[in-house]
Amino acid sequence: RYIISLIVCVLVVLLLISVFYTTCQWSYSIGYSLMNPFNLLCVMQTFGWKPDLLCCFLISWSFLEVTSSSLYNESFQAYAAGAVEAAVTSQLIYKHWMNTLMGYCGPFTSDIGYCERLKAFIGTNMQWVQKQIQKNPSSPYWYQVHLALLQLKGMEDSYNAELSFPTGQFSINPMGFLLFQLGGDLEDLESALNKSSQTRALGSGSCSALIKLLPNNKELLVSHDTWNTYQSMLRIMKKYTFAFKASPSEHNLLPGRTQAFSSYPGSIFSGDDFYILSSGLVTMETTIGNNNPALWKFVQPTGTVMEWLRNIVANRLASTGREWAEIFSKYNSGTYNNQWMIVDYNHFTPGKSNIKEGLFVVLEQIPGLVMFDDKTQELMKKGYWASYNIPYFVDIFNASGCNELVEKFGPWFSLDKNPRAQIFRRNQTDVTDVDSMLRLMRYNNYLEDPLSKCDGCNPAANGENAISARSDLNPANGTYPFGALKQRPHGGTDMKMTSYEMYRAYGMVAVSGPTFDQVPPFQWSSSPFKDLMHMGHPDIWNFKPINVTWTN
């Protein structure tokens, strides 16, 4: 194994030598470690699997830590962070691209018109963003946008073996690594730019989330299930610690300089989204989408910043939930339209019941409109907050076309009578600790639970109608009123949870793969989707929860 380690390290050194001298080592206790004279440290852990196979088949997560030093230029820190990450995750990046993006607007695409519109939109938007960076050199907002783009540039250059630190304005390939970042934005850009065959099925959920106060307020648990296509299940748990200041003229480090989050190869943010931040904030979202075609006119390439970038900037700059919402609301792109939940653990004290504000903020975005409010008192009164892809704010619900969906398809699209709303309301009272919270977030008993029954479906039991969906279990020859209820290679693909006790060490409990508590594990070779690309995946997904800890 040491010979293999040496070969891998030599290749990494050769890749990075044009930027900085690198030394590298690997061990079963530490993982990959790259250190350089600029004190940029990257650790890739594989927990006992082959050192040349970065994806871990024992727990289904790879782990990446990147730390930079305040001794050196922040622009270089950002670029080098991306470069090193690409160097140690290149195998995963290749496989994830093949699984999820190969052929998207490629040379054999059938939707040439959409792809041309998309490339023009992205190009115009990136040009506008670069102009704002140049015009506002002392702005904390635009400075953080600049650093994020430099990090992405470093990742792309490193992967392509074309490392060259940019000294002025630079460009990023709109059909390269930028597509990894735009995954959520693309769902809405497809609608706004009139793609003929769209990725998102009507009613398709993207995530379940639950915030739960334990009895006597002894603990506050924050949990999130990603819902995604099964081809996306190459996963990396990441921790970034960047020595960035808010702007070049500032002296103090960013409130959100350290971030731990669930992520993917080739991505510099979560995408799920789920973050634990050094500011004391935990931020997460579930997608609410937009079903009102009249709103797509607000999706424009100028005057807007794509959601993935606004997400990164808010996580870095905000010290409170309200600050986070105010920062994120700027330059609304109208893409990746979500309900965001911001928990501020600085305002939580175990056993304290008279918390009035500051603990919990909810934000919702659709094209042309962003709303947010402090919901601390509602959380304290009800004891929980559940999120399941239905807008909470009445104005957002109405403007995004949800009323029309309720009229056409019934209460499945309503806030209170959606199957997950009812399951959360019924089962959240059983949550008394981390283990019972985990059981709820992995819950899918669709064959026996009456709340999982689907009006208008044949058969009535539906694997979509659960906290952690298993749409692959729905019969292909069934009848369903809309696309989300059909058989699809889609469902809950993970679970993450943190708490007041865990968050200060950026700790969490996590499990990867579709749920199998009350249903059979997902297995590629026996599934109807065995012919879909799934490079680097294990055949059967039956992984146990893990306690996420970090080396630094």
C-alpha positions, 0 to 999 in steps of 0.5 A: 500500500505504501508503493501505491501511496507514493505513486499517488503522491508523486502524481499530485506533486507534479500536478501542483508544482507549477504553483507551489512546492508540495509534499504529500503523505498518506496513512490509514489514520490520517488519509491524504495530506498535502502541505506546502510552504504557504501553510495550505493543508488539505486532508483527504480521508478514506477510512481504511479503503485503498489509498488510490480509491478515494470513494469509501465503500465502507461508509459511503462518504469521503472526507475532505478538509482544507485549511489556509493561513492568514500569512498569505494573500487571500486570493492565492489562498482561494485559488490554491484551495480549489487547486488542491481539492481538485488534485486529491479528488480528481477520480471522484470528480471524473466519475461524478461528472460521468454520472450526472452531467455527461452529455448535458448540452454536449455535442449530441444534445437534442435541445440545441436552442436551449443550450445556446440560450443557457450558454449566453445567459451564463456568459452574460451573467458572469460578465456582469458579476466580474464588472461588479467585482471590479467596480466595488473593490472594497465591498465585502459582498463582491470581495467574497464573490471574487474569492469564491470564483477564484476557488472555483477557477483553481479547481478547474485549472488544477483538474485540467492541468493548466494551473496559472494564477490569474492576476486580473479578470478571468473567465470560467468555462460555462459548461465545465465546473460551473455546471457542478455549482449550478445544479440547483439553479439549472432546474429553474433555468431550464424552465425560464429558458424554455428547455423542451424536456425538463429535468424536474418532474411536477411535484418533485421534492428536493429534501426534508428538514426538521428542527426539533426542541427536545423535552424541557428544551434540553437540546435543539436538533437540526436535521436534513435529508437530501432528495436527489437522483440516485446517480448523484450519490458519490459524496464528500463531507467537507470542512473549509477553514479559510483565513479570509477577511470580509474585505481587503481593508478589514482586519478581523476574520470572517464570521463564517470562516470555517464551514462543515457541510455535506457536498459532492465532487467538483463543488465548492458549496453544499448543494443539499444544502446543509452547513455548520458555520463558525459564526454559530449558525446552521443553515439549510434549505428545502426546495419550493420551486416555482409553478407560475410561468409569469414569474420567469420574466424576473430571471435575468442575466444582469442585476442578479447573482446565482443562488450558489454564490449568494449562498456562499457569501451569506454563509461567510459574512453573516453573524446572525440569522437576520444578517444572513437573510439580508445578505442572501436576499440581494441580487435575487436570481429567481433560480434554485428557489428554496425555503431556507432555515437559519438556526443561531445556536448563540441564542440557545441555552439548554433548558431555557424556555423564554427565548424570544427572538434571534434563534430561528429565521426562515427565508423563502425565495421565488423569482421577483420576491424574497421574504423572511421573518424571525420564527423563534417564537413559533419554534418555541411554542410548537417545539418543532419546525418541519420543511417539505418543499411547500412554501410557508409564507402565504404571499410566496405560496400564492405567487408561486402557483401553489393554489392552482396546484391544490385546485388541480391535484388536491391537498398533496400540494397544500402546506398542512395536508401534504403527506410529509406535513402530516407524518412530521406532525404525528411522529415528531412527538416521538423524538426524544434524542438523537436516535429517535430523530434519526429514525424519523428522518429515515422514515419510510413505511409507505406500504403500511402507513395510511398517510403514505396513500396517494389519492388517484394512484394505482397502487395507492401506496406510494414511496414518494410520500414519506420523510425519506422518499423511495420513488424507485419502489413505485411500480413502473406500470402504475397510474399516477396523477403527476410526475413526482409520484411515478417510478423514478431513480430518485429519493432521499439520498442521505441524512445529516443531523447536528445539535447544540452539543455537536455543532461547536466541533462541527460534528454531525451524525450522517448516513448516506444512501436511500433509507432501508429501515422499513424497506429493502436497501437500494441495489443497482444490479436488481433495480429497474435503473441498473443501466444508468451510469453509476461509476464509483458506486457500491452495488448495494446501499445499506450503510450505517450512520456515522459520527462525523469528526474532523482532524483539525 
